[in-house]
Amino acid sequence: MREIRALIVDDEPLARRGIRQLLEREPDVTVVGEARNGRDALRALRTLNPDLVFLDVQMPETDGFEVLRAYGPERMPAVIFVTAYDVFAVRAFDAHAIDYLVKPLREARFAEAVQRVRERMRSEDAVTLSRQLSALLATSDASRAEPRISSRVVVPTSNGDLVLDAREIDWIEADDYYAAIYAGGRRHLIRESLASLETRLDGEVFVRAHRSAIVNVERVRELRSDAPGECIIVLRDGTRVPVSRRRRDQVTALVRRSAK
């Protein structure tokens, strides 16, 4: 049985640990390294020469697609992309026959993806893999050139998926490696970065108040300055969200425009 040398790339320590634990059940797979961001991933790819990479799509600064672009599809080993729930990403991976996993990871689906990699490695069809990755990159580039606005946000729960209308959302707060979505008096956790959510939500309705918060301007009741240089958003339910100095002008302009 050929040994498969695996590299795990994810900015979330818990996610890296979860993948490592699932790989312990695969006797022919050895984890040779981990990377917490795109820069470390590129370094590890060059020095460790892995056969397989678990590559998180949504990472700060350098995401999974940028890692693929920088390293080059023709040089990449087998890849299993890991993504938070994103309709476009899943459709793109399916369309180009690329292996992917959706967070939270499920044991059966994980084992299936690893088995598909084994079969692909036996065929040693590197040319086909390079073409598939190149096509995926082209699709990704086109998507970024024409941003899509999501009218709904899907929140995975223990009982299935909860579908929220985007305009139901009051505000979103960064919570460690998750985003906490506040809607209808309830708090929902989703494993997706604020940066990713910001690109999917309507920029005329949602604005980044500071690095850890996105606000629905239609829920804003008041903009306050309780101290010199300070700006605070007060939502209809009384929630107070500070606004960073760097974003104050943008937030103020969008709130005023939405009130017309």
C-alpha positions in Angstrom: 0.0 0.0 0.0 1.5 3.3 -1.1 2.0 5.9 1.6 0.1 9.2 0.9 1.9 12.2 2.4 -0.8 14.8 3.5 -0.6 18.5 4.2 -3.4 20.2 6.2 -4.0 23.9 5.4 -6.6 25.7 7.5 -6.5 28.9 9.6 -8.7 27.2 12.3 -6.7 25.0 14.8 -9.9 23.0 15.6 -10.4 22.3 11.9 -6.8 21.2 11.5 -7.2 18.9 14.5 -10.4 17.5 13.2 -8.9 16.6 9.8 -5.8 15.0 11.5 -8.1 12.9 13.7 -10.1 11.7 10.7 -6.9 10.8 8.9 -5.8 8.6 11.8 -8.4 6.1 10.5 -6.7 6.0 7.1 -3.6 3.7 7.5 -2.0 4.7 4.3 -2.1 8.5 4.9 0.6 10.2 6.9 0.3 13.9 7.9 3.6 15.5 7.1 2.7 19.1 8.0 0.1 21.7 8.8 -0.2 25.3 7.7 -2.4 28.0 9.3 -2.4 30.5 6.4 -1.7 30.8 2.7 1.9 31.9 3.1 2.8 29.0 5.3 1.0 26.7 2.8 3.1 27.8 -0.1 6.3 27.3 2.0 5.1 23.8 3.0 4.2 22.8 -0.5 7.7 23.7 -1.7 9.6 22.0 1.2 7.5 19.0 2.2 6.4 17.9 -1.3 3.1 16.3 -0.2 1.0 13.9 -2.3 -2.3 15.4 -1.0 -3.4 18.8 0.4 -6.5 19.5 2.4 -6.9 23.2 1.4 -9.3 25.6 3.2 -10.9 27.9 0.7 -11.7 30.7 3.1 -8.6 32.0 4.9 -7.7 35.6 5.8 -5.2 37.5 3.5 -4.4 34.5 1.2 -7.3 32.1 0.5 -7.2 28.7 -1.0 -7.7 29.8 -4.5 -4.8 32.3 -4.2 -2.6 29.5 -2.9 -3.5 27.5 -6.0 -2.9 30.4 -8.2 0.5 31.2 -6.6 1.8 27.7 -6.6 0.4 26.8 -10.0 -2.2 24.2 -11.0 0.4 22.2 -13.0 2.5 21.7 -9.9 -0.2 21.0 -7.3 -0.5 17.6 -5.8 -4.0 16.0 -5.3 -6.3 18.6 -3.6 -9.3 18.2 -1.4 -10.8 21.6 -0.8 -12.4 22.4 2.5 -15.1 25.1 2.5 -17.8 26.5 4.7 -21.3 26.2 3.1 -21.1 28.2 -0.1 -23.4 27.4 -3.0 -21.1 28.7 -5.7 -18.1 26.9 -4.4 -19.9 23.6 -4.2 -21.3 23.9 -7.7 -17.8 24.9 -9.1 -16.1 21.9 -7.5 -18.8 19.6 -8.8 -18.6 21.1 -12.3 -14.9 20.5 -12.5 -14.9 17.1 -10.7 -12.7 18.5 -7.9 -12.8 16.8 -4.5 -14.2 19.0 -1.7 -15.6 18.8 1.8 -18.1 21.1 3.4 -17.7 22.1 7.1 -18.6 20.7 9.5 -16.9 17.6 8.2 -18.8 14.3 8.2 -16.9 11.1 8.7 -18.5 9.2 5.8 -18.1 12.0 3.3 -14.5 12.5 4.4 -13.6 8.8 3.8 -15.3 9.0 0.4 -13.1 12.0 -0.6 -9.9 10.3 0.5 -10.9 7.1 -1.4 -11.4 9.2 -4.6 -8.0 10.6 -4.2 -6.5 7.1 -3.9 -8.1 6.1 -7.1 -7.0 9.2 -8.9 -3.4 8.7 -7.6 -3.4 5.2 -8.9 -4.2 6.5 -12.4 -1.5 9.1 -12.0 -3.4 11.4 -14.4 -1.6 14.6 -13.4 -2.5 16.3 -16.7 -6.2 15.9 -16.1 -5.9 17.2 -12.5 -3.9 20.3 -13.8 -6.7 21.0 -16.3 -9.4 20.6 -13.7 -7.6 23.0 -11.3 -7.0 25.5 -14.0 -10.7 25.5 -15.0 -11.7 25.9 -11.4 -9.4 28.9 -11.1 -10.9 30.5 -14.2 -14.3 30.0 -12.7 -13.2 31.6 -9.5 -11.7 34.6 -11.2 -14.9 35.2 -13.2 -16.9 35.0 -10.0 -14.7 37.6 -8.3 -14.9 39.9 -11.3 -18.7 39.7 -11.0 -19.6 39.5 -7.3 -22.7 37.6 -6.5 -25.1 38.9 -3.9 -26.7 36.3 -1.7 -30.3 36.9 -0.7 -30.2 34.0 1.8 -27.6 32.7 4.3 -27.7 29.0 5.2 -26.8 28.1 8.8 -26.0 24.5 9.5 -27.7 23.2 12.7 -27.9 19.8 14.4 -31.3 19.2 12.8 -30.4 20.3 9.3 -30.0 23.7 7.6 -31.7 26.9 8.7 -32.2 29.3 5.8 -32.2 33.0 6.8 -33.4 35.8 4.5 -30.4 38.2 4.4 -32.6 41.1 5.2 -33.7 39.4 8.4 -30.1 39.8 9.7 -29.6 42.6 12.2 -25.8 42.4 12.5 -23.0 39.9 12.4 -20.1 39.6 14.9 -16.8 37.7 14.6 -16.7 35.0 17.2 -13.3 33.3 17.3 -13.3 31.1 14.1 -17.0 31.6 13.6 -19.4 34.4 12.7 -22.3 35.0 15.1 -25.4 36.1 13.1 -28.1 38.0 15.0 -31.5 37.8 13.5 -35.0 38.0 15.0 -33.7 38.1 18.5 -31.7 34.9 18.1 -28.0 34.2 17.7 -26.7 31.7 15.1 -23.2 30.5 14.6 -21.8 29.9 11.2 -18.2 28.7 10.3 -17.4 31.4 7.8 -15.3 34.5 8.0 -16.7 38.1 8.1 -14.6 38.8 5.0 -16.4 36.0 3.1 -19.8 37.1 4.3 -19.1 40.7 3.4 -18.4 39.7 -0.2 -21.7 37.8 -0.4 -24.0 40.3 1.2 -25.5 43.4 -0.5 -23.1 46.3 0.0 -25.9 48.8 -0.1 -27.5 47.1 2.9 -24.6 45.7 4.9 -21.6 47.6 6.0 -18.5 46.7 7.9 -18.6 48.8 11.1 -15.2 47.6 12.3 -13.0 44.5 11.8 -15.3 42.4 13.9 -18.8 43.5 13.0 -21.1 43.9 10.0 -24.3 45.8 10.4 -27.5 45.9 8.4 -28.0 49.7 7.9 -31.8 49.2 7.7 -31.7 48.2 11.4 -29.9 51.3 12.5 -31.8 53.6 14.8 -29.1 56.1 15.7 -25.5 57.1 15.0 -24.0 58.5 18.2 -20.9 60.2 19.3 -20.6 60.0 23.1 -17.0 61.2 23.1 -14.7 63.1 20.8 -13.7 60.9 17.9 -16.0 58.1 18.9 -18.9 56.8 16.8 -21.4 54.2 17.9 -24.3 52.5 15.9 -27.4 51.9 18.0 -29.7 49.3 16.4 -33.5 49.2 16.8 -33.2 46.6 19.6 -30.8 48.7 21.5 -27.6 46.9 20.5 -24.6 49.2 20.4 -21.9 48.5 17.8 -18.8 50.7 17.8 -17.6 52.1 14.5 -13.9 52.3 13.8 -12.4 55.7 12.8 -11.3 54.3 9.5 -14.8 53.2 8.5 -16.8 56.1 10.1 -17.3 58.1 6.8 -18.3 55.0 4.9 -20.8 53.9 7.5 -22.3 57.4 8.0 -22.7 57.8 4.2 -24.4 54.5 3.8 -26.8 55.0 6.7 -27.8 58.4 5.4 -28.3 57.1 1.9 -30.5 54.2 3.2 -32.7 56.7 5.1 -33.6 58.7 2.0 
